[in-house]
């Protein structure tokens, strides 16, 4: 499964909003420096979907606010 994620870094509060079945908006409090915001996004998705962080990978948009994230599930 590939999700399109709109990220709002340096937000006042952490928030996840599903826009449709494969599009999500995530606000994180971390700044977009040294990958901190990306790590926060992966952690938030991990908690939201109840899957390990190792099954979540940013495949496009590592330095962008719009990301494509691949979710892999183990059989």
ROGU-110047 format. One record per atom (N, C-alpha, C): y, x, z; atom name. Coordinates in Angstrom, 2 decimals. Each point is the difference from the previous one (the first is absolute). Layout:
<sites>
<site><v>Y</v><u>X</u><w>Z</w><atome>CA</atome></site>
...
</sites>
This chain:
<sites>
<site><v>-1.16</v><u>0.85</u><w>0.00</w><atome>N</atome></site>
<site><v>1.16</v><u>-0.85</u><w>0.00</w><atome>CA</atome></site>
<site><v>1.24</v><u>0.90</u><w>0.00</w><atome>C</atome></site>
<site><v>0.98</v><u>-0.36</u><w>-0.80</w><atome>N</atome></site>
<site><v>1.26</v><u>0.74</u><w>-0.04</w><atome>CA</atome></site>
<site><v>1.12</v><u>-0.94</u><w>0.41</w><atome>C</atome></site>
<site><v>0.79</v><u>0.43</u><w>1.00</w><atome>N</atome></site>
<site><v>1.12</v><u>-0.78</u><w>0.49</w><atome>CA</atome></site>
<site><v>1.30</v><u>0.62</u><w>-0.47</w><atome>C</atome></site>
<site><v>0.97</v><u>-0.85</u><w>-0.30</w><atome>N</atome></site>
<site><v>1.36</v><u>0.46</u><w>-0.24</w><atome>CA</atome></site>
<site><v>0.74</v><u>-0.18</u><w>1.31</w><atome>C</atome></site>
<site><v>0.59</v><u>1.09</u><w>0.48</w><atome>N</atome></site>
<site><v>0.64</v><u>-0.02</u><w>1.32</w><atome>CA</atome></site>
<site><v>1.47</v><u>0.39</u><w>-0.15</w><atome>C</atome></site>
<site><v>0.87</v><u>-0.85</u><w>0.52</w><atome>N</atome></site>
<site><v>1.42</v><u>0.29</u><w>0.07</w><atome>CA</atome></site>
<site><v>0.27</v><u>0.49</u><w>1.41</w><atome>C</atome></site>
<site><v>0.51</v><u>1.22</u><w>0.12</w><atome>N</atome></site>
<site><v>0.19</v><u>0.63</u><w>1.31</w><atome>CA</atome></site>
<site><v>1.48</v><u>0.06</u><w>0.35</w><atome>C</atome></site>
<site><v>0.30</v><u>-0.37</u><w>1.24</w><atome>N</atome></site>
<site><v>1.35</v><u>0.14</u><w>0.52</w><atome>CA</atome></site>
<site><v>-0.05</v><u>0.97</u><w>1.17</w><atome>C</atome></site>
<site><v>0.29</v><u>1.29</u><w>-0.24</w><atome>N</atome></site>
<site><v>-0.03</v><u>0.98</u><w>1.08</w><atome>CA</atome></site>
<site><v>1.25</v><u>-0.09</u><w>0.87</w><atome>C</atome></site>
<site><v>-0.05</v><u>0.62</u><w>1.16</w><atome>N</atome></site>
<site><v>1.12</v><u>0.04</u><w>0.95</w><atome>CA</atome></site>
<site><v>0.48</v><u>-1.39</u><w>0.39</w><atome>C</atome></site>
<site><v>-0.93</v><u>-0.94</u><w>0.09</w><atome>N</atome></site>
<site><v>0.33</v><u>-1.36</u><w>0.39</w><atome>CA</atome></site>
<site><v>0.14</v><u>-0.09</u><w>1.52</w><atome>C</atome></site>
<site><v>0.66</v><u>-1.04</u><w>0.48</w><atome>N</atome></site>
<site><v>0.14</v><u>-0.18</u><w>1.45</w><atome>CA</atome></site>
<site><v>-1.31</v><u>-0.44</u><w>0.65</w><atome>C</atome></site>
<site><v>-0.83</v><u>-0.71</u><w>-0.76</w><atome>N</atome></site>
<site><v>-1.27</v><u>-0.46</u><w>0.55</w><atome>CA</atome></site>
<site><v>-1.10</v><u>0.11</u><w>-1.06</w><atome>C</atome></site>
<site><v>-1.23</v><u>0.08</u><w>0.49</w><atome>N</atome></site>
<site><v>-1.15</v><u>0.04</u><w>-0.90</w><atome>CA</atome></site>
<site><v>-0.35</v><u>-1.44</u><w>-0.37</w><atome>C</atome></site>
<site><v>-0.23</v><u>-0.22</u><w>-1.30</w><atome>N</atome></site>
<site><v>-0.28</v><u>-1.36</u><w>-0.46</w><atome>CA</atome></site>
<site><v>-0.82</v><u>0.05</u><w>-1.28</w><atome>C</atome></site>
<site><v>-0.96</v><u>-0.91</u><w>-0.12</w><atome>N</atome></site>
<site><v>-0.81</v><u>-0.11</u><w>-1.21</w><atome>CA</atome></site>
<site><v>0.14</v><u>-1.43</u><w>-0.53</w><atome>C</atome></site>
<site><v>0.33</v><u>-0.11</u><w>-1.29</w><atome>N</atome></site>
<site><v>0.14</v><u>-1.31</u><w>-0.63</w><atome>CA</atome></site>
<site><v>-0.81</v><u>0.01</u><w>-1.29</w><atome>C</atome></site>
<site><v>-0.95</v><u>-0.93</u><w>-0.10</w><atome>N</atome></site>
<site><v>-0.78</v><u>-0.15</u><w>-1.24</w><atome>CA</atome></site>
<site><v>0.80</v><u>-0.87</u><w>-0.95</w><atome>C</atome></site>
<site><v>0.27</v><u>0.52</u><w>-1.20</w><atome>N</atome></site>
<site><v>0.72</v><u>-0.75</u><w>-1.01</w><atome>CA</atome></site>
<site><v>-0.95</v><u>-0.82</u><w>-0.87</w><atome>C</atome></site>
<site><v>-1.17</v><u>0.54</u><w>-0.27</w><atome>N</atome></site>
<site><v>-1.12</v><u>-0.72</u><w>-0.62</w><atome>CA</atome></site>
<site><v>-1.27</v><u>0.76</u><w>0.34</w><atome>C</atome></site>
<site><v>-1.10</v><u>-0.30</u><w>-0.67</w><atome>N</atome></site>
<site><v>-1.29</v><u>0.57</u><w>0.41</w><atome>CA</atome></site>
<site><v>-0.12</v><u>1.51</u><w>-0.21</w><atome>C</atome></site>
<site><v>0.82</v><u>0.58</u><w>-0.85</w><atome>N</atome></site>
<site><v>-0.08</v><u>1.45</u><w>-0.21</w><atome>CA</atome></site>
<site><v>1.36</v><u>0.70</u><w>0.05</w><atome>C</atome></site>
<site><v>0.98</v><u>-0.66</u><w>0.59</w><atome>N</atome></site>
<site><v>1.34</v><u>0.58</u><w>0.15</w><atome>CA</atome></site>
<site><v>0.44</v><u>-0.18</u><w>1.44</w><atome>C</atome></site>
<site><v>0.51</v><u>1.08</u><w>0.58</w><atome>N</atome></site>
<site><v>0.34</v><u>-0.01</u><w>1.41</w><atome>CA</atome></site>
<site><v>1.30</v><u>0.76</u><w>0.22</w><atome>C</atome></site>
<site><v>0.78</v><u>-0.43</u><w>0.97</w><atome>N</atome></site>
<site><v>1.23</v><u>0.70</u><w>0.38</w><atome>CA</atome></site>
<site><v>-0.20</v><u>0.51</u><w>1.43</w><atome>C</atome></site>
<site><v>0.21</v><u>1.30</u><w>0.19</w><atome>N</atome></site>
<site><v>-0.21</v><u>0.61</u><w>1.31</w><atome>CA</atome></site>
<site><v>1.28</v><u>0.71</u><w>0.43</w><atome>C</atome></site>
<site><v>0.49</v><u>-0.37</u><w>1.18</w><atome>N</atome></site>
<site><v>1.13</v><u>0.69</u><w>0.60</w><atome>CA</atome></site>
<site><v>-0.54</v><u>0.91</u><w>1.09</w><atome>C</atome></site>
<site><v>0.41</v><u>1.26</u><w>-0.02</w><atome>N</atome></site>
<site><v>-0.44</v><u>0.96</u><w>1.02</w><atome>CA</atome></site>
<site><v>1.23</v><u>0.66</u><w>0.61</w><atome>C</atome></site>
<site><v>-0.12</v><u>0.43</u><w>1.25</w><atome>N</atome></site>
<site><v>1.12</v><u>0.62</u><w>0.70</w><atome>CA</atome></site>
<site><v>0.15</v><u>1.48</u><w>-0.32</w><atome>C</atome></site>
<site><v>-1.03</v><u>0.61</u><w>-0.55</w><atome>N</atome></site>
<site><v>0.03</v><u>1.42</u><w>-0.30</w><atome>CA</atome></site>
<site><v>0.90</v><u>0.31</u><w>-1.20</w><atome>C</atome></site>
<site><v>0.57</v><u>1.19</u><w>0.01</w><atome>N</atome></site>
<site><v>0.83</v><u>0.44</u><w>-1.10</w><atome>CA</atome></site>
<site><v>-0.87</v><u>0.56</u><w>-1.13</w><atome>C</atome></site>
<site><v>0.49</v><u>-0.08</u><w>-1.23</w><atome>N</atome></site>
<site><v>-0.79</v><u>0.51</u><w>-1.13</w><atome>CA</atome></site>
<site><v>0.12</v><u>1.51</u><w>-0.16</w><atome>C</atome></site>
<site><v>-0.33</v><u>0.72</u><w>1.04</w><atome>N</atome></site>
<site><v>0.04</v><u>1.46</u><w>-0.02</w><atome>CA</atome></site>
<site><v>-1.37</v><u>0.55</u><w>0.37</w><atome>C</atome></site>
<site><v>-0.44</v><u>0.99</u><w>-0.74</w><atome>N</atome></site>
<site><v>-1.28</v><u>0.67</u><w>0.25</w><atome>CA</atome></site>
<site><v>-1.19</v><u>-0.96</u><w>0.03</w><atome>C</atome></site>
<site><v>0.08</v><u>-1.09</u><w>-0.74</w><atome>N</atome></site>
<site><v>-1.11</v><u>-0.93</u><w>-0.09</w><atome>CA</atome></site>
<site><v>-0.18</v><u>-0.91</u><w>1.20</w><atome>C</atome></site>
<site><v>0.96</v><u>-0.03</u><w>0.92</w><atome>N</atome></site>
<site><v>-0.14</v><u>-0.82</u><w>1.21</w><atome>CA</atome></site>
<site><v>-0.05</v><u>-1.49</u><w>-0.33</w><atome>C</atome></site>
<site><v>0.84</v><u>-0.46</u><w>-0.91</w><atome>N</atome></site>
<site><v>0.00</v><u>-1.41</u><w>-0.37</w><atome>CA</atome></site>
<site><v>-1.31</v><u>-0.38</u><w>-0.71</w><atome>C</atome></site>
<site><v>-0.52</v><u>0.89</u><w>-0.85</w><atome>N</atome></site>
<site><v>-1.27</v><u>-0.28</u><w>-0.68</w><atome>CA</atome></site>
<site><v>-1.14</v><u>-0.13</u><w>1.01</w><atome>C</atome></site>
<site><v>-0.02</v><u>0.89</u><w>0.99</w><atome>N</atome></site>
<site><v>-1.04</v><u>-0.07</u><w>1.04</w><atome>CA</atome></site>
<site><v>0.12</v><u>-1.31</u><w>0.78</w><atome>C</atome></site>
<site><v>1.23</v><u>-0.43</u><w>0.26</w><atome>N</atome></site>
<site><v>0.21</v><u>-1.26</u><w>0.72</w><atome>CA</atome></site>
<site><v>-0.46</v><u>-1.19</u><w>-0.83</w><atome>C</atome></site>
<site><v>0.21</v><u>0.06</u><w>-1.30</w><atome>N</atome></site>
<site><v>-0.45</v><u>-1.08</u><w>-0.89</w><atome>CA</atome></site>
<site><v>-1.53</v><u>-0.08</u><w>0.00</w><atome>C</atome></site>
<site><v>-0.65</v><u>1.15</u><w>-0.10</w><atome>N</atome></site>
<site><v>-1.47</v><u>0.02</u><w>0.01</w><atome>CA</atome></site>
<site><v>-0.53</v><u>-0.52</u><w>1.33</w><atome>C</atome></site>
<site><v>0.62</v><u>0.38</u><w>1.11</w><atome>N</atome></site>
<site><v>-0.42</v><u>-0.48</u><w>1.31</w><atome>CA</atome></site>
<site><v>0.20</v><u>-1.51</u><w>0.11</w><atome>C</atome></site>
<site><v>1.13</v><u>-0.51</u><w>-0.48</w><atome>N</atome></site>
<site><v>0.27</v><u>-1.44</u><w>0.05</w><atome>CA</atome></site>
<site><v>-1.01</v><u>-0.79</u><w>-0.83</w><atome>C</atome></site>
<site><v>-0.31</v><u>0.51</u><w>-1.20</w><atome>N</atome></site>
<site><v>-1.00</v><u>-0.68</u><w>-0.84</w><atome>CA</atome></site>
<site><v>-1.39</v><u>0.05</u><w>0.64</w><atome>C</atome></site>
<site><v>-0.31</v><u>1.12</u><w>0.62</w><atome>N</atome></site>
<site><v>-1.29</v><u>0.15</u><w>0.67</w><atome>CA</atome></site>
<site><v>-0.17</v><u>-1.06</u><w>1.09</w><atome>C</atome></site>
<site><v>1.05</v><u>-0.20</u><w>0.78</w><atome>N</atome></site>
<site><v>-0.05</v><u>-1.01</u><w>1.07</w><atome>CA</atome></site>
<site><v>-0.02</v><u>-1.42</u><w>-0.57</w><atome>C</atome></site>
<site><v>0.80</v><u>-0.24</u><w>-1.04</w><atome>N</atome></site>
<site><v>0.09</v><u>-1.34</u><w>-0.61</w><atome>CA</atome></site>
<site><v>-1.33</v><u>-0.42</u><w>-0.63</w><atome>C</atome></site>
<site><v>-0.67</v><u>0.93</u><w>-0.67</w><atome>N</atome></site>
<site><v>-1.23</v><u>-0.32</u><w>-0.72</w><atome>CA</atome></site>
<site><v>-1.27</v><u>0.30</u><w>0.80</w><atome>C</atome></site>
<site><v>0.16</v><u>0.59</u><w>1.19</w><atome>N</atome></site>
<site><v>-1.14</v><u>0.38</u><w>0.85</w><atome>CA</atome></site>
<site><v>-0.98</v><u>0.92</u><w>-0.72</w><atome>C</atome></site>
<site><v>0.55</v><u>1.04</u><w>-0.62</w><atome>N</atome></site>
<site><v>-0.83</v><u>0.99</u><w>-0.68</w><atome>CA</atome></site>
<site><v>0.46</v><u>1.39</u><w>0.44</w><atome>C</atome></site>
<site><v>-0.86</v><u>1.00</u><w>-0.12</w><atome>N</atome></site>
<site><v>0.40</v><u>1.37</u><w>0.35</w><atome>CA</atome></site>
<site><v>1.07</v><u>0.55</u><w>-0.94</w><atome>C</atome></site>
<site><v>0.85</v><u>0.87</u><w>0.52</w><atome>N</atome></site>
<site><v>1.05</v><u>0.62</u><w>-0.81</w><atome>CA</atome></site>
<site><v>-0.57</v><u>0.79</u><w>-1.16</w><atome>C</atome></site>
<site><v>-1.22</v><u>0.50</u><w>0.15</w><atome>N</atome></site>
<site><v>-0.63</v><u>0.79</u><w>-1.06</w><atome>CA</atome></site>
<site><v>-0.29</v><u>-0.82</u><w>-1.26</w><atome>C</atome></site>
<site><v>0.03</v><u>-1.32</u><w>0.11</w><atome>N</atome></site>
<site><v>-0.26</v><u>-0.86</u><w>-1.16</w><atome>CA</atome></site>
<site><v>1.29</v><u>-0.43</u><w>-0.70</w><atome>C</atome></site>
<site><v>1.13</v><u>0.58</u><w>0.39</w><atome>N</atome></site>
<site><v>1.30</v><u>-0.35</u><w>-0.57</w><atome>CA</atome></site>
<site><v>0.60</v><u>1.25</u><w>-0.62</w><atome>C</atome></site>
<site><v>0.43</v><u>-0.12</u><w>-1.27</w><atome>N</atome></site>
<site><v>0.56</v><u>1.16</u><w>-0.69</w><atome>CA</atome></site>
<site><v>1.17</v><u>-0.45</u><w>-0.87</w><atome>C</atome></site>
<site><v>1.10</v><u>0.74</u><w>0.09</w><atome>N</atome></site>
<site><v>1.15</v><u>-0.25</u><w>-0.86</w><atome>CA</atome></site>
<site><v>-0.29</v><u>0.65</u><w>-1.35</w><atome>C</atome></site>
<site><v>-0.08</v><u>-0.81</u><w>-1.05</w><atome>N</atome></site>
<site><v>-0.33</v><u>0.55</u><w>-1.32</w><atome>CA</atome></site>
<site><v>1.23</v><u>0.14</u><w>-0.89</w><atome>C</atome></site>
<site><v>1.09</v><u>-0.67</u><w>0.33</w><atome>N</atome></site>
<site><v>1.23</v><u>0.12</u><w>-0.78</w><atome>CA</atome></site>
<site><v>1.18</v><u>-0.31</u><w>0.92</w><atome>C</atome></site>
<site><v>1.07</v><u>0.78</u><w>-0.12</w><atome>N</atome></site>
<site><v>1.21</v><u>-0.28</u><w>0.74</w><atome>CA</atome></site>
<site><v>0.09</v><u>0.69</u><w>1.35</w><atome>C</atome></site>
<site><v>-0.57</v><u>1.19</u><w>0.11</w><atome>N</atome></site>
<site><v>0.02</v><u>0.73</u><w>1.27</w><atome>CA</atome></site>
<site><v>1.43</v><u>0.22</u><w>0.49</w><atome>C</atome></site>
<site><v>0.93</v><u>0.23</u><w>-0.92</w><atome>N</atome></site>
<site><v>1.39</v><u>0.23</u><w>0.39</w><atome>CA</atome></site>
<site><v>0.90</v><u>-1.19</u><w>-0.35</w><atome>C</atome></site>
<site><v>-0.58</v><u>-1.14</u><w>-0.27</w><atome>N</atome></site>
<site><v>0.76</v><u>-1.18</u><w>-0.39</w><atome>CA</atome></site>
<site><v>-0.17</v><u>-1.12</u><w>1.04</w><atome>C</atome></site>
<site><v>0.90</v><u>-0.95</u><w>-0.02</w><atome>N</atome></site>
<site><v>-0.12</v><u>-1.15</u><w>0.90</w><atome>CA</atome></site>
<site><v>-1.02</v><u>-1.02</u><w>-0.51</w><atome>C</atome></site>
<site><v>-0.32</v><u>0.07</u><w>-1.29</w><atome>N</atome></site>
<site><v>-1.02</v><u>-0.88</u><w>-0.58</w><atome>CA</atome></site>
<site><v>-1.25</v><u>0.84</u><w>-0.22</w><atome>C</atome></site>
<site><v>-1.09</v><u>-0.39</u><w>0.63</w><atome>N</atome></site>
<site><v>-1.23</v><u>0.78</u><w>-0.03</w><atome>CA</atome></site>
<site><v>-1.17</v><u>-0.84</u><w>-0.49</w><atome>C</atome></site>
<site><v>-0.95</v><u>0.66</u><w>-0.61</w><atome>N</atome></site>
<site><v>-1.29</v><u>-0.62</u><w>-0.32</w><atome>CA</atome></site>
<site><v>-1.01</v><u>0.66</u><w>0.92</w><atome>C</atome></site>
<site><v>-0.68</v><u>-0.83</u><w>0.75</w><atome>N</atome></site>
<site><v>-0.94</v><u>0.51</u><w>1.00</w><atome>CA</atome></site>
<site><v>-1.39</v><u>-0.54</u><w>-0.30</w><atome>C</atome></site>
<site><v>-0.95</v><u>0.92</u><w>-0.05</w><atome>N</atome></site>
<site><v>-1.40</v><u>-0.36</u><w>-0.29</w><atome>CA</atome></site>
<site><v>-0.75</v><u>-0.16</u><w>1.32</w><atome>C</atome></site>
<site><v>-0.69</v><u>-1.12</u><w>0.12</w><atome>N</atome></site>
<site><v>-0.84</v><u>-0.28</u><w>1.16</w><atome>CA</atome></site>
<site><v>-1.44</v><u>0.08</u><w>-0.47</w><atome>C</atome></site>
<site><v>-0.77</v><u>0.89</u><w>0.63</w><atome>N</atome></site>
<site><v>-1.42</v><u>0.11</u><w>-0.33</w><atome>CA</atome></site>
<site><v>-0.81</v><u>-0.53</u><w>1.16</w><atome>C</atome></site>
<site><v>-1.06</v><u>-0.66</u><w>-0.32</w><atome>N</atome></site>
<site><v>-0.88</v><u>-0.54</u><w>1.06</w><atome>CA</atome></site>
<site><v>-1.36</v><u>0.65</u><w>-0.14</w><atome>C</atome></site>
<site><v>-0.53</v><u>0.41</u><w>1.11</w><atome>N</atome></site>
<site><v>-1.34</v><u>0.59</u><w>-0.02</w><atome>CA</atome></site>
<site><v>-1.03</v><u>-1.10</u><w>-0.07</w><atome>C</atome></site>
<site><v>-1.05</v><u>0.22</u><w>-0.77</w><atome>N</atome></site>
<site><v>-1.02</v><u>-1.05</u><w>-0.16</w><atome>CA</atome></site>
<site><v>-0.80</v><u>-0.22</u><w>1.27</w><atome>C</atome></site>
</sites>
